[in-house]
Structures are given as structure tokens and as C-alpha cells.
Amino acid sequence: MMRRMARTALPPVPPPGRPGPLADLRDAQTYRTALYVALALPLGALGAGLLLGGVLAGVVTLPLLVGAGLLLGTLWLVPGLADVQRGMARLLGLHFAPAPPPPAGGAAGWLRATLADGATYRALMFHLLQLPLAALCWAVLGVLLTASVLGLTAPWWAAGPLPVSWGGGEVTLAAPGVAGLVLAGAGGLLVTGGVLNLLGRVWAWLAFALLSVPPDGASARREVVALRRAAGRVALGDDLGATLADLAGQARAASTAAAVALTAPDGTLRTRSGPDDPALHGPGPLPPPGGADVRPLPGGGTLATLPVVAGGQDGGTLRATYAPGTRPGADELAFLLSIADHAGTALHAAELIRRAGERGGELERARLARELHDSVAQALYGITLGAKTALATLERDPARARESLDYTIRLAEGGVSEMKALLFSLRPDALEEGGLVAALALTAHALEARHGLTVHTEMPQEPALTPHAQAAAYRVAQEALHNVVKHARAREVRLSLREEGNAVRLTVRDDGRGFDPAAPPGGTLGQRSMRERAREAGGELRVHSRPGAGTTVTLTLPTAPPEATEAGA
């Protein structure tokens, strides 16, 4: 299938260093060029005759109504003949995008658009130049071929006396002379092959300059859509490998490249879209900063290499290979450079996420140390004091010893609950093992033991939620209870988890001092975090509060389908 190719297609570039004197004669492009030159003269004569004849006839008959019709018909022939010439240019290795459809508006709209289009006048110039240039090519090639044929056939026509007299006598070629003519004829064929390839490049440059179709709006829209999707993929940033693969695919789909690859600084292939090519692997050319390196490949194709910069550092390269006869233009290189910039942004974001993860681990360890110091360590210290007090008063005051032992038992139970709550906070997958109800019960028990709050729980059964929704509900409950301890100054908290129809409702209600929800725009950071978790899980979070009337946090999540809960189990 022919891919889109507009002004980004350039004349074919010969492979570098083609060896051997017979290379031109062995190259199939030589014979395709010969066919093009052979057809150029009759087609050029036909085109020039139709156009010049139509113009002259139209001008002569202009006073009559026929003249205007002839001129319009001649103008209509210009793009039609140009399409024929574009089809012939395939023999030279050029491929053009089809001309855009005529604009709406009838004959008047077509006339205005055709007269205002610069491609019309470039095509007209090509038709006028084709005939004399083709005649010159025929003359040059005719002389070369005639001389070559005469030289190669010298053994036959030079066997007898030549029709030339010298000093009254006849001229006859000896064997060395005949051999020289044969060698000259063979050399003429080699020269003819080289001249044909040279003429092919001349015709290709002329056809490209005068017959190229300007880029259509569809190609520009494809590039815009590709850049928009690339930006969205980079912003998502969920998987670096998938992001880079998608960028390579978008670059190939919206360009004329046969394959697009992203490589690491050492040349290692990160990802590829399209057929494999040795040029996509290993060390390659170093493109200039913000520019591109475009060079021919040994097989006749083209390689474009663009830099990928990740946070000011070398992030590798974007490489694009093109079929023989195709090279990227400035617009396409600018598009590929934008894709390379997106790849650099994705690499830089992945590095920042990695560093943030490492830093987050350090912060989490510090938080765990604080939690252990404030909760479990204090509980163990209290247990030690209670046990010592009970031991000291066991014989002389058994009642006080019993009180000390009861206090010690309560501290031990609170420490165990606190430790389990910490383990749940560190291991979200524990929700899958114990369930959401068990996790919330441990959190509530730890809250009572540590802060002296009275927590009333109403959680009759495990709700039907996906693992992702379970984690969101647990984190929202944690944040809501944390806010109760930190801000509410409450004495009692009611924690409810119920499944109602196709929804699961989690409620955290306290009797604290409350607040004005409209005071902080958008809510506090904790509220925004809870709302984001609810939204990511497909649910909704509502916060109702009034100064002096406590606060109620309600999270509503959709129930999971049976197959999802079975898979989670």
C-alpha cells in the first residue's frame, strides 16, 4: 500500500559508493528512466500542443462564446495533464499524494481556486519545459546510442573498404582499429547508462519542484491528532515502555516513514513501530541539538535521526527509515522532533517518578518510626509500668494490682491493634487477605486504644467491591478518622459500612466542633485527596459539616459485578 507522500517526498538519492563500471547498466532504475525519457517527448508534444492550441484557439475566438469555453477547457487540462505527469514520475521513484478534490461552489468556485493556486502555474511551467528538455534528451541519447551501436557493430560494417577515400585510395580498417571501435562502442554504452541516471535525477528534481502537491489539511490534522495523543499519553505516564511504544506508533502513522524507533544513548533499541532495519540498531549518527541528521542508506532508502533530550541529558535518538525514493521534508522533521521531545519528557518523568519513589520510601520509613514511637513504643512503656506496679502491689493491695493488670491488658490490646493497623497501612494487599471490614475494625480499635475515643461501628457484612474500590474506601476512612483526631476534638465517632442496592456507602460521623466547608476553597489537602480517591474508584464523596455540629463524611461506591469479586477472591 502506498503511504501518504506530498512535498515531503524528494527525488531518489543514489546509494553511496556503488561499485563497478557496470553499476548503471545493472541498475533497474536506468531502464525505468529510459522509458520515462522515451515517453516524455511524445507526451510533452501532446501536452504542449493541446495547451498552446487551446489558448490560441480561445484567444482567436474570444469575441465569440466559444472562446471562453476553449480557455476554460484549456485551464481544466492543466491539472489533468499534471496528474498524468505525476503518474509517469513513478518511473523516476517519485510518489505524490493525490490532488485535493475540487472546492465546493460550482464552476465559479473551481475557477477562483484554480487561478489562485500556485500549483496550477507550476504545472503549466512543467508542461512548457517538458517538450524542449525531452527533445534535448532525445538528441543527446540518440547521438550516444548511435555512436555506441556503430562501434559495437564495427566488425560487420568495417569488414570491407570504408566509403571514404584518402589520397585517391580506399580506407580500410585493420583489426586493431575495429577492436578500438568495439571498445569505444562499449564505453559509449557505459556513458549512456551514466547519462541516463543523471537525466533521471534532473527530471526528478524538475518534477518535484513543479508537480509536488502541497500538503493537504488531512495530513496536518493527522499530525495534530498524533501530537495530542502523544501529549496525553506522556501526561498519563503509567508505563514508560507502553508510552514509548505508543509514541513510535503515532510518529509512524502520521508520517511517511516506513519504520520509527526510539533508541537509548548507547544505541540499544527501546521500541520500534514498523519493519525492522539494521539502521535502527546500534550506534548511529549524532544529530545536531534541535536538528536532524538525514542521510541515504546503502539499500537506497533514507535514515532520519533526531535527538531525544530528557531533562537536559542525552536520552537517545528517534530514528525513522524511509523507502527508496522518499525523504522527509522540513515539516515532517519538525513533527518528528516534537515526538522526540515528548519521548524525552516521558523519560524525564519516569526518572523523576523513580527518584520520588526512593524519596517516598525514605519518608515512609520516617513516618513508620514516628508512628511506632508514638503508639506501639508508648504502649509497651505503659505495659511495663503497669506490670511493675501490679507486681509491687500484688501482696499488700490485691485490688490495686488487679486495676494495674486490667490497665496493662488494655494497653496490650491497644498496642496489638495499633500494630495491625500499621501493617494494613503498609501493605494494601492485606485488604485482600482480611477484607475491608476487618481492616476498618482494626483501625477503629486502634483509635479507641490510642486516643480514648469511643468508636461505634456498624459493618454487618463484607461489601461487594473491587480491590481498587476496597483500597479507596480504606484510605478515605483512614483520612477521615485522622481528621477527627487532628481537628474535630470529638468524643464519639460512628463508622458505618453498608451495601444498599447497587452501591456501597461508607460513613464517618463525629460529634466534634465541625467547620465551615465553604471556608477553604476546594477543601483542605486531605479532602482533595479523599475526593480524588473516590473519583478514581468511580465513586462520589460528600462532606457535610457545620460549626459546632460535627462532621459527616460519606463515600458512595458502585458495587462490583460478581465476576469481578470472584476474580478478586
Summary of the structure (lengths in Angstrom):
residues: 569
radius of gyration: 41.9
end to end distance: 48.9
largest distance: 160.8
contacts: 1756
relative contact order: 0.06
helix: 61%
strand: 14%
